[in-house]
Amino acid sequence: MPVTEPVLCHRIPTPPWGDPADRHLVTYDEYVKSGGYQALKMALDMKPAEIVDAVKESQLRGRGGAGFPCGLKWTFLPEPDGGRRYLAVNCDEAEPGTFKDRLLCDFDPHLVLEGIAITCHACRLDTAYFFIRGEYHHQAETVQRAIDEAYEAGIFGNKKGILGKGDLSIECYLHRGAGAYICGEETGLLEAVEGKRGWPRVKPPFPAVSGLFGRPTIVNNVETLAAVTPIVLNGAEWFTKMGCDSSIGGPPSYGPKLMGVSGHVNKPGVYEVDLGIPLRKLVDDFAGGMRGGKAYKGAIAGGVSMGILGPDQFDAEMDFDIGRKYDVMGLGTACPTIFDEDTDMVAVARNIARFFKNESCGQCTPCREGAQWIYKLLCRIESGEATSKDLDLLLEIAGSMGIMPGTTICGLADGNNWAVRTIVNKYRSEFESRVKPYFVPVTMGAG
């Protein structure tokens, strides 16, 4: 299926934001006048299983990073047993270079809340926790205001059912994080909501069976839930006409995607385009091209944990096949950071390693110790004090930590691993030029 012409959604204004009072906040009434909550009304006339089937048919994949099929995840829930069932909304968005969910909170919070209500009805969930990044001060206020309006409108907290229909009453709470990157991992998020230290849990059991407070829980990203609303409103077939099929025989990449472009471009911002758009087209046609007319050197395709696209991969398609086709971990959040020809890739690797070193929860020894050593080795290489053996040791350490080698609970170590390995492998000459040759001393025997 060919990629259709992308549509500009919005471009983030240049920080600082200024006085929050100067920004227009979309109210419930304005959202309803534009067609808001029509999808929820339609969903309430449908059986929960029909909604799940529609989302499965749309082949909507998670927009938070992993790309797992949303409808399939919903089917993992056990049958209701009369106890509480939870929806955890992931708006932690601490992945460097990612700022798409912030846009939805700022300018379309009711779209997300409508998706929450539809999901709760479809999965028979009675309590939603909207987990938002601690640094999102203005966004937390905006979302809380929208939640209050939804309560007033009878969407949440209505003992007579959602909008007075049915037997399901939903409670929705905003939960502000405390600034930990690891809380973006679904079980780390659950621990934080429970008031515990935010670090990942060993799985199984998986959240769908035993999540928040030991009860069945679905964890969905903000953008994923925002996509549920138009799927119900327009149908699964409408959704599948956007995006692209897999070019390597894998699952398709259907639907539009918010892509936040940052780095060395003329117009950094968030753009809504079809999945499958070539990175070059995204940069040239939407982000205003490379800043200062300089040449492209590389890009982090979807958050630093996904690894880097090399100098010959500017035409990489931004879809869920990107990992297998271009030697990165995956599409991630699809928010690329662009580097120009003057970028020091050794410094980039060192800066990323510092981030992961600081954000490791310390629970797993390979991640805790490996992240420290990766950072130290990169500092040594950047300063010109390392030898070629240090470079080999760097890759050895990176390749032996993470879920994929089977040594850690969560994927933070994999993010560190892929970021470092792909930068070193795709810009090897820059690293080799900064290290000294390693010579094994020869000891002469007596006589």
C-alpha positions as CSV (number, residue, x, y, z in Angstrom):
1,M,0.0,0.0,0.0
2,P,1.5,3.4,-1.0
3,V,2.0,6.0,1.6
4,T,-0.6,8.7,1.4
5,E,0.2,12.4,1.5
6,P,1.0,13.4,5.1
7,V,-1.1,16.0,6.9
8,L,0.4,18.6,9.2
9,C,-1.1,18.3,12.6
10,H,0.6,21.0,14.6
11,R,4.0,22.4,15.3
12,I,5.1,22.9,18.9
13,P,5.6,26.6,19.7
14,T,9.2,27.5,20.5
15,P,9.8,27.4,24.3
16,P,9.5,29.0,26.7
17,W,5.8,28.7,26.9
18,G,5.2,31.9,28.7
19,D,2.3,32.5,31.0
20,P,-0.1,29.4,30.9
21,A,-3.0,31.8,31.2
22,D,-2.1,33.2,27.7
23,R,-2.6,29.8,26.1
24,H,-6.1,28.7,25.0
25,L,-7.2,25.5,26.6
26,V,-9.9,23.5,24.7
27,T,-12.9,23.1,26.9
28,Y,-15.4,20.2,27.0
29,D,-18.1,22.3,25.2
30,E,-15.7,23.2,22.4
31,Y,-14.6,19.6,22.0
32,V,-18.3,18.5,21.8
33,K,-19.1,21.2,19.1
34,S,-16.3,19.8,17.0
35,G,-17.8,16.3,17.1
36,G,-16.2,15.2,20.3
37,Y,-17.6,12.3,22.4
38,Q,-19.7,11.1,19.4
39,A,-17.5,8.0,19.2
40,L,-18.1,7.3,22.9
41,K,-21.9,7.5,22.3
42,M,-21.5,5.0,19.4
43,A,-19.4,2.7,21.6
44,L,-22.0,2.7,24.3
45,D,-24.5,1.2,21.8
46,M,-22.0,-1.5,20.9
47,K,-21.1,-4.6,22.8
48,P,-17.7,-4.5,24.4
49,A,-16.5,-7.4,22.3
50,E,-17.5,-5.5,19.1
51,I,-15.2,-2.6,20.1
52,V,-12.3,-5.0,20.8
53,D,-12.8,-6.6,17.4
54,A,-12.9,-3.2,15.7
55,V,-9.6,-2.2,17.3
56,K,-8.1,-5.6,16.4
57,E,-9.2,-5.3,12.8
58,S,-7.7,-1.8,12.5
59,Q,-4.3,-3.4,13.5
60,L,-3.6,-0.4,15.7
61,R,-0.1,-0.9,17.2
62,G,1.0,0.8,20.4
63,R,2.3,4.3,19.9
64,G,4.4,4.3,23.1
65,G,7.4,2.5,21.7
66,A,7.0,-1.2,21.6
67,G,4.4,-1.3,18.8
68,F,2.5,-4.2,20.3
69,P,-1.0,-4.7,18.8
70,C,-3.5,-2.8,21.0
71,G,-6.6,-5.0,20.4
72,L,-4.6,-8.2,21.0
73,K,-3.3,-6.8,24.3
74,W,-6.9,-6.1,25.4
75,T,-7.8,-9.8,24.9
76,F,-5.3,-10.9,27.5
77,L,-7.6,-9.7,30.3
78,P,-9.4,-12.5,32.2
79,E,-13.2,-12.4,32.5
80,P,-14.6,-9.9,35.1
81,D,-14.9,-11.4,38.6
82,G,-16.6,-8.5,40.4
83,G,-13.3,-7.0,41.6
84,R,-11.6,-3.8,40.4
85,R,-10.0,-3.7,36.9
86,Y,-7.7,-0.9,35.9
87,L,-6.5,1.1,33.0
88,A,-3.0,2.7,33.4
89,V,-2.5,5.6,30.9
90,N,1.2,6.0,30.2
91,C,2.1,9.7,29.7
92,D,5.5,9.5,31.3
93,E,7.2,10.4,28.0
94,A,10.8,10.7,29.4
95,E,12.5,9.3,26.3
96,P,15.0,11.9,25.1
97,G,13.8,13.6,21.9
98,T,10.1,12.6,22.4
99,F,7.4,15.2,23.0
100,K,4.4,14.0,21.1
101,D,2.2,13.1,24.1
102,R,2.8,16.6,25.5
103,L,1.0,18.0,22.4
104,L,-2.1,15.9,23.0
105,C,-2.2,16.9,26.7
106,D,-1.9,20.5,25.8
107,F,-4.2,20.8,22.8
108,D,-6.6,17.8,22.8
109,P,-6.9,16.3,26.2
110,H,-10.6,15.3,25.7
111,L,-9.6,13.2,22.7
112,V,-7.5,11.1,25.1
113,L,-10.2,11.1,27.8
114,E,-12.7,9.9,25.2
115,G,-10.3,7.1,24.2
116,I,-10.0,6.2,27.9
117,A,-13.8,6.0,28.4
118,I,-14.2,3.8,25.2
119,T,-11.3,1.5,26.3
120,C,-12.8,1.1,29.8
121,H,-16.2,0.2,28.3
122,A,-14.6,-2.2,25.8
123,C,-12.5,-4.0,28.5
124,R,-14.9,-3.6,31.4
125,L,-12.4,-1.5,33.4
126,D,-13.7,0.6,36.3
127,T,-10.7,2.7,37.3
128,A,-8.2,4.7,35.2
129,Y,-5.0,6.2,36.4
130,F,-3.6,8.9,34.1
131,F,0.2,8.7,34.9
132,I,1.8,11.9,33.7
133,R,5.5,12.9,33.7
134,G,6.4,14.9,36.8
135,E,8.1,17.7,34.7
136,Y,4.8,18.3,32.8
137,H,3.5,20.9,35.1
138,H,1.3,22.9,32.7
139,Q,0.1,19.7,31.0
140,A,-0.9,18.2,34.4
141,E,-3.1,21.2,35.0
142,T,-4.7,21.0,31.6
143,V,-5.4,17.3,31.9
144,Q,-6.9,17.7,35.4
145,R,-9.1,20.5,34.2
146,A,-10.4,18.2,31.3
147,I,-10.9,15.3,33.8
148,D,-13.0,17.6,36.0
149,E,-15.1,18.6,33.0
150,A,-15.6,15.0,32.1
151,Y,-16.8,14.3,35.6
152,E,-19.3,17.2,35.4
153,A,-20.5,15.8,32.0
154,G,-21.2,12.4,33.5
155,I,-18.5,10.5,31.6
156,F,-16.6,9.7,34.8
157,G,-18.0,9.1,38.3
158,N,-21.6,8.5,37.0
159,K,-23.3,5.9,39.1
160,K,-25.9,5.5,36.4
161,G,-23.2,4.5,33.9
162,I,-21.1,6.3,31.3
163,L,-23.2,9.2,30.1
164,G,-26.1,7.6,32.0
165,K,-25.9,4.4,30.0
166,G,-25.1,0.9,31.1
167,D,-23.9,-0.4,34.5
168,L,-20.2,0.7,34.4
169,S,-19.1,3.6,36.4
170,I,-15.5,4.8,35.7
171,E,-13.3,6.7,38.1
172,C,-10.3,8.6,36.5
173,Y,-7.4,9.9,38.6
174,L,-4.4,12.0,37.5
175,H,-1.2,10.7,39.0
176,R,2.0,12.8,38.7
177,G,5.3,11.0,38.4
178,A,8.4,12.1,40.3
179,G,10.8,12.4,37.4
180,A,12.1,8.8,36.8
181,Y,12.7,7.6,33.2
182,I,12.2,4.0,34.2
183,C,8.6,4.7,35.1
184,G,7.9,4.7,31.4
185,E,8.3,0.9,31.6
186,E,4.8,-0.4,32.2
187,T,5.5,-2.3,35.5
188,G,7.7,0.5,36.8
189,L,4.7,2.8,36.2
190,L,2.5,0.4,38.1
191,E,4.9,0.4,41.1
192,A,4.9,4.2,41.1
193,V,1.1,4.5,41.0
194,E,1.0,2.1,44.0
195,G,3.3,4.5,45.9
196,K,6.4,2.3,45.8
197,R,9.8,2.9,44.4
198,G,9.5,3.1,40.6
199,W,11.4,0.1,39.3
200,P,10.3,-2.7,37.0
201,R,8.7,-6.0,38.1
202,V,9.8,-9.5,37.1
203,K,7.3,-10.9,34.6
204,P,5.3,-13.1,34.6
205,P,2.7,-12.4,35.9
206,F,1.9,-9.8,33.3
207,P,-0.2,-6.7,34.1
208,A,-3.3,-8.0,32.2
209,V,-3.5,-10.8,34.8
210,S,-1.9,-9.1,37.9
211,G,-1.2,-5.4,37.5
212,L,-2.2,-2.5,39.8
213,F,-2.7,-3.8,43.3
214,G,-2.6,-7.3,42.0
215,R,-5.7,-6.8,39.8
216,P,-6.1,-7.1,36.0
217,T,-4.7,-4.0,34.3
218,I,-4.2,-2.7,30.8
219,V,-1.4,-0.2,30.2
220,N,-1.8,2.0,27.1
221,N,0.1,5.0,25.8
222,V,-1.7,8.4,25.5
223,E,-1.4,8.4,21.7
224,T,-2.6,4.9,21.4
225,L,-5.8,5.8,23.3
226,A,-6.2,8.9,21.3
227,A,-6.3,6.7,18.1
228,V,-9.0,4.5,19.5
229,T,-11.6,7.3,19.3
230,P,-11.4,7.8,15.5
231,I,-11.3,4.1,14.9
232,V,-14.6,3.6,16.6
233,L,-16.0,6.7,14.9
234,N,-14.9,5.9,11.4
235,G,-14.3,2.2,11.4
236,A,-11.3,-0.1,11.1
237,E,-11.2,0.0,7.3
238,W,-10.8,3.8,7.4
239,F,-7.8,3.4,9.6
240,T,-6.1,0.8,7.5
241,K,-6.3,3.0,4.4
242,M,-3.5,5.1,6.0
243,G,0.0,4.0,6.7
244,C,1.6,1.1,4.9
245,D,1.9,-2.6,4.6
246,S,5.1,-4.3,5.6
247,S,7.8,-4.5,3.0
248,I,9.4,-7.6,4.6
249,G,6.4,-9.8,5.2
250,G,5.7,-8.6,8.8
251,P,2.7,-7.0,10.4
252,P,1.5,-3.8,8.7
253,S,2.1,-0.2,10.0
254,Y,-1.4,1.2,9.6
255,G,-2.7,4.6,10.6
256,P,-1.3,8.1,11.1
257,K,1.5,8.8,13.7
258,L,2.6,11.9,15.6
259,M,6.3,12.4,14.9
260,G,8.2,15.0,16.9
261,V,11.2,16.2,14.9
262,S,14.1,17.9,16.8
263,G,17.8,18.5,16.3
264,H,19.5,20.2,13.4
265,V,16.4,21.1,11.4
266,N,14.9,24.5,10.5
267,K,11.4,23.8,12.0
268,P,11.4,21.4,14.9
269,G,8.0,20.4,16.0
270,V,5.3,17.7,16.1
271,Y,3.8,16.6,12.8
272,E,1.0,14.1,12.1
273,V,1.9,11.9,9.1
274,D,1.2,8.5,7.8
275,L,3.4,5.7,9.0
276,G,5.9,4.7,6.3
277,I,7.0,8.2,5.4
278,P,10.7,8.4,4.5
279,L,12.8,10.2,7.0
280,R,14.2,12.5,4.3
281,K,10.6,13.5,3.3
282,L,9.7,14.2,6.9
283,V,12.7,16.5,7.3
284,D,12.6,18.2,4.0
285,D,8.8,18.7,3.5
286,F,7.7,19.3,7.0
287,A,10.7,20.2,9.3
288,G,12.0,22.8,6.8
289,G,15.1,20.8,5.8
290,M,18.5,20.6,7.4
291,R,19.5,23.7,9.5
292,G,21.9,26.1,7.8
293,G,21.8,23.9,4.6
294,K,24.3,21.5,6.1
295,A,24.4,17.8,5.2
296,Y,22.6,15.0,7.1
297,K,24.9,12.8,9.2
298,G,22.6,10.6,11.2
299,A,19.4,10.4,13.2
300,I,18.0,8.8,16.3
301,A,14.7,7.5,14.8
302,G,12.5,7.1,17.8
303,G,14.1,8.1,21.1
304,V,17.7,7.4,22.0
305,S,17.1,3.8,23.2
306,M,16.3,2.7,19.7
307,G,19.8,3.3,18.3
308,I,20.9,5.4,15.4
309,L,20.3,5.6,11.7
310,G,23.6,6.0,9.8
311,P,24.7,8.5,7.2
312,D,23.4,6.3,4.4
313,Q,20.0,5.7,6.0
314,F,18.4,9.1,5.5
315,D,15.7,7.5,3.3
316,A,14.7,5.0,6.0
317,E,10.9,4.5,6.1
318,M,9.4,5.5,9.4
319,D,7.4,2.3,10.1
320,F,7.5,-0.7,12.3
321,D,9.9,-2.5,9.9
322,I,12.6,-0.1,10.6
323,G,14.4,-2.2,13.2
324,R,14.9,-5.3,11.0
325,K,15.7,-3.2,7.9
326,Y,18.2,-0.7,9.3
327,D,19.8,-2.3,12.3
328,V,18.1,-0.4,15.1
329,M,16.0,-1.8,17.9
330,G,12.7,-0.5,16.5
331,L,10.6,2.5,15.6
332,G,10.1,3.5,19.2
333,T,8.2,6.7,19.7
334,A,8.9,7.7,16.0
335,C,10.3,11.1,17.2
336,P,13.6,11.5,15.3
337,T,16.5,13.7,16.5
338,I,18.5,14.8,13.4
339,F,22.3,15.4,13.4
340,D,24.2,17.4,10.8
341,E,27.7,16.9,9.4
342,D,29.4,18.8,12.2
343,T,28.1,16.5,15.0
344,D,30.7,14.7,17.1
345,M,29.3,11.2,17.4
346,V,31.7,10.3,20.1
347,A,30.2,13.1,22.2
348,V,26.7,12.0,21.3
349,A,27.4,8.4,22.5
350,R,29.0,9.7,25.7
351,N,26.0,12.0,26.4
352,I,23.5,9.2,25.9
353,A,25.5,6.8,28.1
354,R,25.5,9.5,30.9
355,F,21.7,9.6,30.6
356,F,21.3,5.8,31.0
357,K,23.8,5.7,33.8
358,N,21.8,8.2,35.8
359,E,18.4,6.6,35.0
360,S,19.2,3.0,35.7
361,C,17.2,1.9,38.8
362,G,20.1,-0.2,39.9
363,Q,18.0,-3.4,40.4
364,C,19.9,-5.5,37.9
365,T,23.7,-5.8,38.2
366,P,24.5,-5.9,34.5
367,C,22.6,-2.7,33.9
368,R,23.8,-0.9,37.1
369,E,27.5,-1.8,36.7
370,G,27.5,-2.0,32.9
371,A,26.0,1.5,32.5
372,Q,28.7,2.9,34.7
373,W,31.5,1.2,32.7
374,I,30.1,2.2,29.4
375,Y,30.0,5.9,30.4
376,K,33.6,5.7,31.9
377,L,34.9,4.1,28.7
378,L,33.3,6.7,26.5
379,C,34.6,9.5,28.6
380,R,38.1,8.0,28.2
381,I,37.7,7.6,24.4
382,E,36.3,11.2,24.1
383,S,39.3,12.6,26.0
384,G,41.8,10.7,23.9
385,E,43.1,8.6,26.8
386,A,41.7,5.2,25.6
387,T,43.3,2.4,23.6
388,S,41.8,0.2,20.9
389,K,41.3,-2.4,23.6
390,D,39.0,0.0,25.5
391,L,36.9,0.3,22.3
392,D,36.6,-3.5,22.0
393,L,35.7,-3.7,25.8
394,L,33.0,-1.1,25.3
395,L,31.3,-3.2,22.6
396,E,31.7,-6.3,24.7
397,I,30.0,-4.8,27.8
398,A,27.2,-3.3,25.7
399,G,26.5,-6.6,24.0
400,S,26.2,-8.6,27.3
401,M,23.6,-6.5,29.1
402,G,19.8,-6.3,28.5
403,I,16.7,-8.4,28.1
404,M,17.9,-9.7,24.8
405,P,21.0,-11.4,26.3
406,G,18.6,-12.4,29.2
407,T,20.4,-10.6,32.0
408,T,18.0,-7.8,33.1
409,I,14.3,-7.4,34.1
410,C,13.5,-4.5,31.8
411,G,14.7,-2.9,28.5
412,L,16.7,0.0,29.9
413,A,20.0,-1.9,29.4
414,D,18.9,-2.8,25.9
415,G,18.4,0.9,25.2
416,N,21.9,1.7,26.4
417,N,23.2,-1.3,24.5
418,W,21.6,-0.4,21.2
419,A,22.4,3.3,21.4
420,V,26.1,2.7,22.0
421,R,26.6,-0.3,19.7
422,T,24.9,1.3,16.7
423,I,26.8,4.6,17.1
424,V,30.1,2.9,17.4
425,N,29.4,0.4,14.5
426,K,28.1,3.1,12.1
427,Y,30.7,5.7,12.9
428,R,33.6,3.4,13.8
429,S,36.3,5.6,12.1
430,E,35.4,8.5,14.5
431,F,36.0,6.3,17.5
432,E,39.2,4.7,16.1
433,S,40.6,8.2,15.5
434,R,40.3,9.0,19.2
435,V,42.0,5.9,20.6
436,K,45.6,4.9,20.8
437,P,46.9,1.5,19.4
438,Y,47.1,-1.2,22.1
439,F,50.4,-3.0,22.3
440,V,51.0,-6.1,24.4
441,P,54.3,-5.7,26.2
442,V,56.9,-8.4,25.4
443,T,58.9,-9.7,28.3
444,M,62.4,-10.9,27.3
445,G,63.6,-14.0,29.0
446,A,66.9,-14.2,31.0
447,G,70.0,-15.1,29.1
